[in-house]
Structures are given as C-alpha cells and as structure tokens.
C-alpha cells in the first residue's frame, strides 16, 4: 500500500498517483474518470473532483469540497468546503452563493 503525507496533520495516509496527470489523490477522495490531477496537485480528505475538471500546479482540493463540470483549479489555489474560502497567490477569497 502506498502512503503519502498531504501535510494536513493526519500524517501519511493511503494514496495513489492519479493516472491522468500524476498528481496525488488520497484513497478517501474521489476523482472521476474524466478529471485530471497534474504535477504536484493534491486531492485529499473526502473531496470529489468530477466532470472535466483540471487540478494542476500546487493546487489542493480537500475536506468535503466538490469541484465539477469544467472547473480549473491551478497554481497555488486551495479549495475546501470547511473554511468556505479559496486561497490564490497568498490571498483569500470568500465563496458566496448567488441565487
């Protein structure tokens, strides 16, 4: 069993390199067959990445986040449902729902 430390305080956990792009995916997370996780990107926790989503660079999708359709998560972006913020290039942006 391969393990990887996502540096989230949980230590090394069962994980694998994603076949489309080679980024790290925790075995507890889900990445759909049409999604890509590239380079140093990481998907962990209970996160789901589906559709034609691309996660690349040093981006992270984690917690209970859901990223789908044709979303692009790049560079140093961090997407988590737990803090309801996205971090990009050292800045935090609050997510808001628009009805």
Beta strands, then each sheet from edge to edge (+ up, - down):
strand 1: 3-5
strand 2: 12-17
strand 3: 24-26
strand 4: 30-31
strand 5: 36-37
strand 6: 42-43
strand 7: 48-49
strand 8: 54-55
strand 9: 60-62
strand 10: 66-67
strand 11: 72-73
strand 12: 78-80
strand 13: 85-88
strand 14: 91-94
sheet 1: 1+ 2- 3+ 6+ 9+ 12+ 13- 14+
sheet 2: 4+ 7+ 10+
sheet 3: 5+ 8+ 11+
end
